[in-house]
Amino acid sequence: MMQKDKDIKVKEPELTRAARLSVAPMMDWTDRHCRFLHRLLSKETLLYTEMVTSPALVRGRAFHLLAHRDEEQPVALQLGGSDPVELAEAARIGAEAGYAEINLNVGCPSDRVQSGTFGAVLMRQPELVAACCAAMQAAVTVPVTVKCRIGVDDQEPREVLPAFLETVSSAGVRRFSIHARKAWLKGLSPKENRDIPPLDYSLVYDMKQTFPHLHLSLNGGVGTLSQAQTHLDMGMDGVMIGRAAYHQPWDILGAADALVFGGQPPFADPIEAVEAMLPYIEEHLGAGGKLGQISKHMLGLFAGQPGARLWRRVLSEGAHLEGAGGALIKEALDVVCGAREGASEAQR
């Protein structure tokens, strides 16, 4: 159901607190089923959608891309685009759909994004980014934020990044997530852009010193909560974790509420989290959905634990079969429990 952005229950102070740790927007990964699982594991962490392009919403009317549940909050919608008028309309649509924050993608290096003149290529046009953000802010009452790189191609990050932050923050943006790598738009694939360009954490730390009034989250190469805490201890306002949160959700999100936010974790064991997912799975299947649409996001729940490989195998081999449902999840859990018992006996 659509609702007015002014009725959003998640207020800016809560979002600022949640942004202490966030899960990066990741195409084909952070869909509504993934976010539901992540929210079960952490009640505090800020979640992001996959990137949704403004043309898809405004011209294509693809409102199904905005599907989410209130239980996912706090959750932010990431938009891709470069036309201020169109982005303003897309932001309005997203806010009315119930998202607590609208984020502009200025970091994605894919060819498809470049051809649409948005994503990381916009690092070359900070004035346009500022115009887009100003138009979006005029259209909504929820916060407008930006996710960016430290530069692209032959740009000098120590010159480009502070100028970018100065220009875009002058339009009223107060919260940025900075991927601490350049994006090489020519010569590297999107996958290579996640690993090959060297990380420059010190530059991002320096930006916090230069712009103390801005809320800056560091992104890129963070694989553990211990690493995240190190960045927070270095003065960063927040840390955004991508692939590690997806592939080891229990290690990252299952411990986040206690270690990062000083609260009580929702579950003591990933088995409890799986059991909590069962009603959601049954609801999805009852509406005509497929088990694999959900179970693919659960494959890493037991990463590093006894039975993890068997858990993945049972789900990967069975989720696509006709009639697969909660019984398969329970079968996979039985396998995990058996592996745990075997590991305990071997230690005695």
Long-range contacts (C-beta under 8 A, 24 or more apart in sequence): 2-96, 2-97, 2-98, 3-96, 3-97, 3-98, 4-95, 4-96, 5-92, 5-95, 5-96, 5-140, 5-141, 5-142, 6-141, 8-95, 8-98, 8-99, 8-100, 8-141, 8-142, 9-73, 10-73, 10-74, 10-100, 12-143, 14-74, 15-46, 15-74, 15-76, 15-100, 15-101, 15-143, 16-175, 16-215, 16-237, 17-44, 17-261, 18-44, 18-45, 18-46, 18-74, 19-46, 19-175, 19-215, 19-217, 19-237, 19-238, 20-44, 20-232, 20-237, 20-238, 20-239, 20-260, 20-261, 21-45, 21-46, 21-228, 21-238, 21-239, 21-240, 21-241, 21-256, 21-260, 21-261, 22-46, 22-47, 22-48, 22-177, 22-217, 22-238, 22-239, 22-240, 22-241, 23-47, 23-48, 23-240, 23-241, 23-242, 23-245, 23-246, 23-253, 24-48, 24-147, 24-177, 24-219, 24-240, 24-241, 24-242, 24-245, 25-49, 25-50, 25-51, 25-78, 25-103, 25-105, 25-147, 26-50, 26-242, 26-243, 26-246, 27-51, 27-108, 29-246, 29-297, 30-246, 31-297, 32-67, 32-68, 32-69, 32-72, 33-284, 33-293, 33-294, 33-297, 34-246, 34-297, 35-68, 35-72, 35-75, 36-69, 36-71, 36-72, 36-277, 36-280, 37-249, 37-273, 37-277, 37-294, 37-297, 37-298, 38-245, 38-249, 38-253, 39-71, 39-72, 39-75, 40-266, 40-267, 40-273, 40-276, 40-277, 41-249, 41-250, 41-253, 41-254, 41-256, 41-266, 41-267, 41-273, 42-253, 42-254, 42-256, 42-257, 42-265, 42-266, 43-257, 43-263, 43-266, 44-256, 44-257, 44-260, 44-261, 44-263, 45-253, 45-256, 45-257, 45-260, 46-74, 46-75, 46-76, 46-101, 47-72, 47-74, 47-75, 47-76, 48-75, 48-76, 48-77, 48-78, 48-103, 49-75, 49-76, 49-77, 49-78, 49-99, 50-78, 51-78, 51-79, 51-80, 51-105, 51-108, 52-77, 52-78, 52-79, 52-80, 52-90, 52-94, 53-79, 53-80, 53-81, 53-116, 53-118, 54-79, 54-80, 54-81, 54-83, 54-86, 54-87, 54-89, 54-90, 55-81, 55-86, 55-116, 57-89, 57-90, 57-93, 57-94, 58-86, 58-89, 58-90, 58-93, 59-86, 63-93, 63-97, 66-93, 66-94, 66-97, 66-99, 68-97, 68-98, 68-99, 70-98, 73-98, 73-100, 74-100, 74-101, 75-99, 75-100, 75-101, 76-100, 76-101, 76-102, 76-103, 76-145, 77-101, 77-102, 77-103, 78-103, 78-104, 78-105, 78-147, 79-103, 79-104, 79-105, 79-136, 80-104, 80-105, 80-108, 80-113, 80-116, 80-118, 80-119, 81-116, 81-118, 81-132, 82-116, 82-117, 82-118, 82-122, 82-125, 82-128, 82-132, 83-132, 84-128, 84-131, 84-132, 84-134, 84-135, 84-136, 85-135, 87-132, 87-135, 87-136, 88-135, 88-136, 88-138, 88-139, 89-139, 91-136, 91-139, 91-140, 91-144, 92-139, 92-140, 94-140, 95-139, 95-140, 95-141, 95-142, 99-142, 100-142, 100-143, 101-142, 101-143, 101-144, 101-145, 102-136, 102-140, 102-142, 102-143, 102-144, 102-145, 103-144, 103-145, 103-146, 103-147, 103-177, 104-129, 104-132, 104-133, 104-136, 104-144, 104-145, 104-146, 104-147, 105-147, 106-146, 106-147, 106-148, 106-149, 107-147, 107-148, 107-149, 107-179, 107-183, 108-190, 109-149, 109-152, 109-183, 109-184, 109-185, 109-188, 109-190, 109-193, 110-190, 111-190, 114-185, 120-148, 120-149, 120-152, 120-183, 120-185, 121-152, 121-185, 123-148, 123-149, 123-151, 123-152, 123-155, 123-160, 123-164, 123-183, 124-152, 124-155, 126-163, 126-164, 126-167, 126-168, 127-167, 129-164, 129-167, 129-168, 130-167, 130-168, 130-170, 130-171, 130-173, 131-171, 133-168, 133-171, 133-172, 133-173, 134-171, 134-172, 137-171, 137-172, 137-173, 143-174, 143-175, 144-172, 144-173, 145-173, 145-174, 145-175, 145-176, 145-177, 146-173, 146-175, 146-176, 146-177, 147-176, 147-177, 147-178, 147-179, 147-219, 147-240, 148-176, 148-177, 148-178, 148-179, 149-178, 149-179, 149-181, 149-182, 149-183, 150-178, 150-179, 150-180, 150-181, 150-182, 150-200, 150-203, 150-204, 151-182, 151-183, 152-182, 152-183, 152-184, 152-185, 153-182, 153-183, 153-184, 153-185, 153-186, 155-182, 157-182, 157-200, 157-203, 158-203, 161-203, 161-207, 162-207, 162-210, 162-211, 165-207, 165-210, 165-211, 165-214, 166-211, 169-211, 169-214, 174-213, 174-214, 174-215, 175-214, 175-215, 175-216, 175-217, 176-214, 176-215, 176-216, 176-217, 177-216, 177-217, 177-218, 177-219, 177-238, 177-240, 178-204, 178-207, 178-216, 178-217, 178-218, 178-219, 179-219, 179-220, 180-204, 180-218, 180-219, 180-220, 180-221, 181-220, 181-221, 194-242, 194-243, 201-231, 201-234, 204-236, 205-234, 205-235, 205-236, 208-235, 208-236, 208-237, 209-235, 224-251, 224-252, 225-251, 225-252, 225-255, 225-256, 225-259, 225-260, 228-260, 229-259, 229-260, 232-260, 246-297, 246-300, 247-300, 247-303, 248-300, 248-303, 248-304, 249-300, 249-301, 250-300, 250-301, 250-302, 250-303, 251-303, 251-304, 270-301, 270-302, 270-305, 271-333, 271-336, 271-337, 273-301, 274-298, 274-301, 274-329, 274-333, 275-333, 277-329, 278-326, 278-329, 281-325, 281-326, 281-329, 282-325, 282-326, 285-325, 285-326, 290-319, 290-320, 290-324, 291-319, 291-324, 291-325, 291-328, 291-329, 292-319, 292-320, 292-324, 295-319, 295-328, 295-329, 302-336, 305-336, 305-340, 306-336, 306-339, 306-340, 306-342, 306-343, 307-335, 307-336, 307-337, 307-338, 307-339, 307-340, 308-336, 310-335, 310-336, 310-339, 311-335, 311-336
